[in-house]
Amino acid sequence: MTSNQTDYGKAGRNLPAATAVGIGLLVTVIASLFIEVRFFAILVAFAAMLAVRELSKSLAVGLSDRMSILLQILAPTMVIAASVAGVEGLVSAFVASALLVLTVRLLDGQEAYVHHVTRSIFALVYAPLLAGFAVLLSTQDDGAWKVLAFILLTAATDLGGYVAGAIFGKHSMAANISPKKSWEGFAGALILQLVVGVALWVYVFEQPWWEGAIVGFAMMITATIGDLIESMIKRDLGIKDMGSLLPGHGGAMDRLDSLVINSFMAWLLFGFFL
């Protein structure tokens, strides 16, 4: 640990700052959902732009300013396409974006062409394509409540895992990927996730409790996988955080890692059960 880094113990982050930022973000999202759902699409588009900006800098070293700007334009375009034209709009915008990346990168010459193209397209998949499913969810009947439910289910994994891990964590779950994750934290995430899933299904959606338990369990697994995926990416790149935009959280992508994975899972599961 370098001299300018602070050891936050098992939490691994500045808890007061992280809590304040997390509450602020949640309030902003809720306001965008229930005041005017189109504001939510704009918010997601902005977040996708920030995430792609971070990813392009971290992943595609040496990427030209032209390509970086292009990615930051394509990311929100894909999200807005989802809000306007649904699944077809999102998929079409992604395919068109990939073709643009392949074409525009030709202007920068042969060196590192494959490296830049593949990693740029990966950034478009990881952030705006997956985040687009949250926007698709918001456009459905009771879309605001569905999005809020998916966010709460994702947050429950983080909160349950953090509390149980900080108090009881002794047995590492994936030491080579994310040393602070423990099996005790995993159990805490599962318990809280099941409680939240059942409560949402019974009291918000008025559906059988066991459906909420299934959805909660599935989204706990995918949220954990999403967190581990980004931890692996950062470990491979030799960085602690994707950025420093959000105090206590790191960059935009550090906050979106589980959410983008779960946005697709929520769209899939909610569509099946609801």
C-alpha positions as CSV (number, residue, x, y, z in Angstrom):
1,M,0.0,0.0,0.0
2,T,1.5,3.4,-1.0
3,S,1.8,6.3,1.4
4,N,-1.1,8.2,-0.2
5,Q,-3.6,5.3,0.2
6,T,-5.7,4.9,3.3
7,D,-6.5,1.5,4.8
8,Y,-10.2,1.4,5.4
9,G,-10.0,-2.2,6.9
10,K,-12.6,-4.8,5.9
11,A,-14.8,-2.1,4.3
12,G,-12.2,-1.3,1.7
13,R,-13.6,2.2,1.3
14,N,-14.5,5.5,3.0
15,L,-17.8,4.4,4.5
16,P,-19.2,7.9,5.4
17,A,-18.4,9.3,1.9
18,A,-19.7,6.1,0.2
19,T,-22.9,6.3,2.2
20,A,-23.5,9.9,1.4
21,V,-22.8,9.5,-2.3
22,G,-24.9,6.3,-2.5
23,I,-27.9,8.0,-0.9
24,G,-27.6,11.0,-3.2
25,L,-27.5,8.8,-6.2
26,L,-30.5,6.8,-5.1
27,V,-32.5,9.9,-4.4
28,T,-31.6,11.3,-7.9
29,V,-32.6,8.0,-9.6
30,I,-35.9,7.8,-7.7
31,A,-36.7,11.4,-8.6
32,S,-36.0,10.8,-12.3
33,L,-38.2,7.7,-12.3
34,F,-41.3,9.1,-10.6
35,I,-41.2,12.7,-11.9
36,E,-40.7,11.8,-15.6
37,V,-39.4,8.4,-16.7
38,R,-37.6,10.0,-19.7
39,F,-35.4,11.8,-17.2
40,F,-34.2,8.3,-16.1
41,A,-33.2,7.5,-19.6
42,I,-31.2,10.7,-19.8
43,L,-29.5,9.9,-16.5
44,V,-28.6,6.4,-17.6
45,A,-27.2,7.8,-20.9
46,F,-25.0,10.3,-19.0
47,A,-23.8,7.5,-16.7
48,A,-23.0,5.3,-19.7
49,M,-21.0,8.1,-21.2
50,L,-18.9,8.5,-18.1
51,A,-18.4,4.7,-17.8
52,V,-17.3,4.4,-21.4
53,R,-14.9,7.3,-20.9
54,E,-13.3,5.5,-17.9
55,L,-13.2,2.2,-19.6
56,S,-11.7,3.5,-22.8
57,K,-8.9,5.2,-20.8
58,S,-8.2,2.1,-18.7
59,L,-8.6,-0.6,-21.3
60,A,-7.5,0.9,-24.7
61,V,-4.2,2.6,-23.8
62,G,-3.1,4.9,-26.6
63,L,-6.6,5.3,-28.0
64,S,-6.8,8.6,-30.0
65,D,-8.9,11.5,-28.9
66,R,-11.0,11.0,-32.0
67,M,-11.9,7.5,-30.9
68,S,-12.4,8.5,-27.3
69,I,-14.9,11.2,-28.3
70,L,-16.7,8.8,-30.7
71,L,-17.2,6.3,-27.9
72,Q,-18.6,9.0,-25.6
73,I,-21.1,9.9,-28.3
74,L,-22.1,6.3,-29.1
75,A,-22.7,5.3,-25.5
76,P,-25.6,7.7,-24.7
77,T,-26.9,7.2,-28.3
78,M,-27.4,3.5,-27.6
79,V,-29.2,4.2,-24.4
80,I,-31.5,6.8,-25.9
81,A,-32.2,4.4,-28.8
82,A,-33.4,1.8,-26.2
83,S,-35.8,4.4,-24.7
84,V,-37.2,5.4,-28.1
85,A,-37.3,2.1,-30.1
86,G,-37.1,-0.6,-27.5
87,V,-35.0,-3.8,-27.9
88,E,-34.7,-3.3,-31.7
89,G,-33.4,0.2,-31.2
90,L,-30.8,-0.9,-28.6
91,V,-29.5,-3.8,-30.7
92,S,-29.5,-1.8,-33.9
93,A,-27.7,1.1,-32.3
94,F,-25.1,-1.3,-30.8
95,V,-24.4,-3.0,-34.2
96,A,-24.1,0.4,-35.9
97,S,-21.8,1.6,-33.2
98,A,-19.5,-1.4,-33.6
99,L,-19.3,-0.8,-37.3
100,L,-18.5,2.8,-36.7
101,V,-15.7,1.8,-34.3
102,L,-14.3,-0.6,-36.9
103,T,-14.4,2.1,-39.6
104,V,-13.3,5.2,-37.8
105,R,-10.3,3.5,-36.2
106,L,-9.0,2.9,-39.7
107,L,-8.0,6.6,-39.7
108,D,-5.5,6.1,-36.9
109,G,-3.4,3.5,-38.8
110,Q,-2.5,-0.1,-38.4
111,E,-0.7,-0.1,-35.1
112,A,-2.8,-1.7,-32.2
113,Y,-5.9,-1.7,-34.5
114,V,-7.2,-5.0,-33.2
115,H,-6.4,-4.1,-29.6
116,H,-8.2,-0.8,-29.8
117,V,-11.2,-2.0,-31.8
118,T,-11.9,-5.1,-29.6
119,R,-11.5,-3.2,-26.3
120,S,-13.6,-0.3,-27.6
121,I,-16.5,-2.6,-28.5
122,F,-16.1,-4.4,-25.2
123,A,-16.6,-1.0,-23.5
124,L,-19.8,-0.5,-25.5
125,V,-21.1,-3.9,-24.4
126,Y,-20.1,-3.6,-20.8
127,A,-21.6,-0.2,-20.1
128,P,-24.3,1.2,-22.6
129,L,-25.6,-2.1,-24.0
130,L,-26.2,-3.7,-20.6
131,A,-27.4,-0.4,-19.1
132,G,-29.9,-0.1,-21.9
133,F,-31.9,-2.9,-20.4
134,A,-32.6,-0.8,-17.3
135,V,-34.1,1.8,-19.7
136,L,-36.1,-0.9,-21.4
137,L,-37.4,-2.0,-18.0
138,S,-38.4,1.6,-17.2
139,T,-40.6,1.8,-20.3
140,Q,-42.8,-1.1,-19.3
141,D,-46.0,-1.0,-17.2
142,D,-45.1,-0.1,-13.6
143,G,-41.6,0.6,-15.1
144,A,-40.6,3.0,-12.3
145,W,-41.4,0.4,-9.6
146,K,-39.6,-2.3,-11.5
147,V,-36.4,-0.2,-11.9
148,L,-36.5,0.7,-8.2
149,A,-37.0,-3.0,-7.3
150,F,-34.0,-4.0,-9.4
151,I,-31.8,-1.3,-7.8
152,L,-32.9,-2.3,-4.3
153,L,-32.2,-5.9,-5.1
154,T,-28.8,-5.1,-6.3
155,A,-28.1,-2.8,-3.4
156,A,-29.2,-5.5,-0.9
157,T,-26.4,-7.7,-2.2
158,D,-23.9,-5.0,-1.6
159,L,-25.2,-4.0,1.8
160,G,-25.8,-7.5,3.1
161,G,-22.4,-8.6,1.9
162,Y,-20.7,-5.6,3.4
163,V,-22.3,-5.8,6.9
164,A,-21.9,-9.6,7.2
165,G,-18.4,-9.5,5.8
166,A,-17.2,-6.6,8.0
167,I,-18.6,-8.3,11.2
168,F,-18.1,-12.0,10.5
169,G,-15.8,-12.3,7.5
170,K,-13.1,-14.8,7.9
171,H,-13.1,-17.2,5.0
172,S,-12.1,-15.6,1.7
173,M,-14.4,-16.4,-1.3
174,A,-12.1,-15.3,-4.2
175,A,-8.8,-14.3,-2.7
176,N,-7.1,-14.0,-6.1
177,I,-9.8,-11.7,-7.5
178,S,-11.3,-9.7,-4.6
179,P,-9.5,-10.4,-1.3
180,K,-12.1,-8.6,0.8
181,K,-15.0,-10.8,-0.3
182,S,-15.8,-13.6,2.1
183,W,-18.3,-16.5,2.3
184,E,-19.8,-14.9,5.4
185,G,-20.5,-11.8,3.3
186,F,-22.0,-14.0,0.6
187,A,-24.3,-15.5,3.2
188,G,-25.3,-12.1,4.5
189,A,-26.0,-10.9,0.9
190,L,-28.2,-13.9,0.3
191,I,-30.2,-13.5,3.5
192,L,-30.9,-9.8,2.9
193,Q,-31.6,-10.4,-0.8
194,L,-34.2,-13.0,-0.1
195,V,-35.9,-10.7,2.4
196,V,-36.0,-7.8,0.0
197,G,-37.1,-10.0,-2.9
198,V,-40.0,-11.6,-1.0
199,A,-41.1,-8.2,0.4
200,L,-41.1,-6.6,-3.0
201,W,-43.0,-9.4,-4.7
202,V,-45.6,-9.6,-1.9
203,Y,-46.2,-5.9,-1.0
204,V,-45.3,-4.1,-4.3
205,F,-46.1,-6.4,-7.1
206,E,-48.7,-8.6,-5.2
207,Q,-47.3,-11.8,-6.5
208,P,-46.4,-15.1,-4.8
209,W,-43.6,-14.8,-2.3
210,W,-41.6,-17.7,-3.8
211,E,-41.2,-15.8,-7.1
212,G,-39.6,-13.0,-5.2
213,A,-37.3,-15.5,-3.5
214,I,-36.2,-16.9,-6.9
215,V,-35.6,-13.5,-8.4
216,G,-33.7,-12.4,-5.3
217,F,-31.5,-15.4,-5.3
218,A,-30.7,-15.1,-9.0
219,M,-30.0,-11.4,-8.8
220,M,-27.7,-11.9,-5.8
221,I,-25.7,-14.4,-7.8
222,T,-25.4,-12.1,-10.9
223,A,-24.7,-9.0,-8.7
224,T,-21.8,-10.9,-7.1
225,I,-20.5,-12.1,-10.5
226,G,-20.7,-8.5,-11.8
227,D,-18.6,-7.3,-8.9
228,L,-16.1,-10.1,-9.4
229,I,-15.9,-9.4,-13.1
230,E,-14.9,-5.8,-12.6
231,S,-12.5,-6.8,-9.8
232,M,-10.8,-9.1,-12.2
233,I,-10.6,-6.4,-14.9
234,K,-9.0,-4.0,-12.5
235,R,-6.6,-6.6,-11.2
236,D,-5.6,-7.4,-14.7
237,L,-5.1,-3.7,-15.5
238,G,-3.2,-3.2,-12.2
239,I,-5.5,-0.4,-10.9
240,K,-7.6,-0.1,-7.7
241,D,-10.5,1.9,-9.2
242,M,-11.7,2.8,-12.6
243,G,-11.8,6.4,-11.7
244,S,-12.2,8.9,-8.8
245,L,-15.5,10.6,-9.7
246,L,-17.5,9.3,-6.8
247,P,-16.0,9.7,-3.3
248,G,-16.0,6.4,-1.4
249,H,-16.9,4.5,-4.6
250,G,-14.2,5.3,-7.2
251,G,-15.4,5.9,-10.7
252,A,-18.8,5.6,-12.4
253,M,-18.0,2.0,-13.5
254,D,-17.1,1.0,-9.9
255,R,-20.6,1.9,-8.9
256,L,-22.3,0.4,-12.0
257,D,-20.5,-3.0,-12.1
258,S,-23.3,-5.0,-10.5
259,L,-26.1,-2.8,-11.7
260,V,-25.3,-3.2,-15.4
261,I,-25.2,-7.0,-15.1
262,N,-28.4,-7.0,-13.0
263,S,-30.2,-4.7,-15.4
264,F,-30.3,-7.4,-18.0
265,M,-31.2,-10.1,-15.4
266,A,-34.0,-7.9,-14.1
267,W,-35.3,-7.3,-17.6
268,L,-35.3,-11.0,-18.2
269,L,-36.7,-12.2,-14.9
270,F,-39.3,-9.5,-14.4
271,G,-40.5,-10.1,-17.9
272,F,-41.0,-13.8,-17.1
273,F,-42.6,-13.5,-13.6
274,L,-44.4,-10.1,-14.0
